[in-house]
Amino acid sequence: MKKYLIILVVGFSFNGLQAQDVRDAVRYSQDNLNGTARFRAMSGAFGALGGDLSSLSVNPAGSSVFANNEMGITLSNFNTKNDADYFGSKNTKNTNNLSLNQAGAVFVFNNMDPNTGWNKFALGINYDNTNNFNNSIAASGTNPTNSVGDYFLSFANANPSKNQAGIPLGVILDNNYYQLNYIDQQAFLGYEGYLINAVDSNDDNNTMYTSNVPSGGNYYHENTITSTGYNGKLSFNASAAYEDKIYVGLNINTHFTDFRQNTLFYEDNDNPNSNAIDLVSTSFENEIYTYGSGFSFQLGTIIKATKELRLGLAYESPTWYNLNDEIRQNLVSSGFGFGSPPNPNFSDTDIDSNQFVVYDTYQLRTSGKLTGSIAYVFGKKGLLSFDISNKDYSSTSYSKERDSRNKTINNEISNELNNSYEYRLGGEYKIKALSLRAGYRFEQSPYENTTIMGDLNGYSAGIGYNFGSTKLDLSYATARRNSQQGFFTQGFTDGAQLNTKTNSVSLTLLFEL
């Protein structure tokens, strides 16, 4: 016997509370090292240099360093390798993605008026794919203690006296005025999927629940996460140079995000069970699609302290996002004793939302960033450059508080995230028309608990050749980071230990106009 229940029926709507958590806030706050091949080869250490299209994303004053008009495009191949360890069982997943991740142009205007020191102005436009979300993770193994039933139980018992909608889950919801939020939806899925049951099944007003998953531990788990999408930033730039010694600039940025993630979790066990309901296996699928846009601005200056020494300072404002979530969930449970009266034969229960639940638009404000830079230029032979950036992730917040849960999320963000520093070091050596480049970067974890997400270490190298009015640059960058995030956000928070290694190859073609 197979029982189907379509969640999206007349009489239900899921609104108000949504599924945002700390991980979402970090995802849309972080930027990866993307941009032109020269920028990537030097690990993005361009805050005091300028003269590169992607350097505008660090310090907008850099466009006035250009001597000529320039246009460029960048093609990159990204590879992400995830090694997962779940209670001693190991899995590896690789993801490859090829994309046009940068395009832009700078137009330089020389001021020939001898009565002013403002000798140069520049206008620029540049697009960078600031974060690539294409990724795949697979983990499997036997959990000695915890079950997915605890996830659903934590929502059902979130408010013992009254669930969030004020409706006992055992009541047949056949009217047209009930509205369930995300908490109620999770509890309802677990109840109708036979993972949880009422403490007193004879009481229609029961609001306390217990797990139907057989005790005894040793639950076999599989969890697969597949994500696609990107964060993009389109910058409109203006800058000016004063006597070729002081450069100032401004960016007005438009941000785009498009993120889709599918998570499929499976659990089974063969523990003995004397309950009327004998749950054997559960498959729980979640798919989320988040999209939206945002706004930010940047201010920056570069100072030539001496002929060789350059200093830079730049501020990037928070990004104010308007985001939309669409969520689909599917739960399939298999076992004995399902139905009313209980069916003694083996059967499945399939609870399928079948469609995406579209939630209200909400706002997210990320944290701002301050970057200080120093560079030393060895004439026409080469250069060394160093950047240090500071970003307080704990100031990230969901600004539209529809209910108390958003206040709770903002408190969690403030408590779990911290003030993070990033260090970037880059160098370039020129041999006539050939340029050799290398770089290193270190990024502190945004989390107070570095087990959740560790520090990042990255290395890069590249070459470039100047053909005159055309330049061709090639780079390779690699980075590694450890993390451990739970399969679910509450109740059942066990997860695999991950070692993530990213590799990228970028090719940039530049034209002087």
Number of C-alpha atoms within 10 A of each C-alpha: 10 13 15 13 16 12 21 15 11 12 14 18 19 20 14 15 20 19 15 13 16 20 13 12 22 18 13 19 21 15 14 10 21 23 30 31 32 31 24 29 32 30 32 29 29 30 33 31 28 24 19 22 30 28 24 27 28 30 31 35 36 34 35 32 23 18 15 17 17 21 20 22 21 22 19 23 16 19 18 21 20 24 19 25 20 22 16 13 12 16 17 16 16 16 15 15 15 13 13 16 22 26 23 21 21 24 20 20 15 15 13 11 9 8 7 10 14 18 18 21 22 24 20 23 21 24 23 24 23 23 21 21 19 19 21 21 23 23 26 23 20 19 18 12 11 18 25 26 22 21 23 28 25 18 22 31 16 17 13 12 13 16 20 20 14 14 19 21 25 18 11 9 14 11 9 11 11 15 17 22 18 16 21 23 22 18 24 22 26 27 23 22 24 26 26 25 21 21 13 13 12 9 12 14 16 19 22 22 22 19 21 22 26 21 15 14 16 17 23 17 21 16 21 17 18 17 19 16 18 19 24 22 23 22 24 19 24 23 24 26 26 16 12 15 15 20 26 24 25 26 26 17 24 19 21 20 22 17 20 19 19 18 19 19 20 20 22 21 20 15 15 10 15 7 12 13 22 23 27 20 20 26 19 19 19 15 18 18 19 16 19 18 19 19 18 20 19 25 20 26 23 28 21 18 11 11 11 12 17 21 22 28 24 26 21 23 18 21 22 20 25 18 19 17 21 17 20 17 23 19 22 21 26 21 19 18 19 26 16 6 7 11 15 14 10 15 18 21 21 20 22 19 18 13 14 15 17 15 19 14 13 17 18 21 23 25 21 20 19 19 22 20 25 22 24 20 18 14 9 10 12 16 19 22 26 27 25 20 20 19 23 18 25 25 19 23 23 20 15 14 16 13 10 9 16 20 16 13 18 21 15 15 23 18 13 16 22 19 16 19 18 17 21 23 23 26 22 23 17 16 11 10 11 13 18 20 25 23 25 24 23 18 19 19 24 24 22 17 12 15 14 19 19 20 18 17 16 20 22 24 24 24 20 23 17 14 11 9 10 15 16 17 23 23 25 23 25 20 19 18 18 20 18 19 16 13 20 13 14 14 16 18 15 20 21 25 23 25 17 20 19 18 18 21 21 27 20 22 18 21 17 16 12
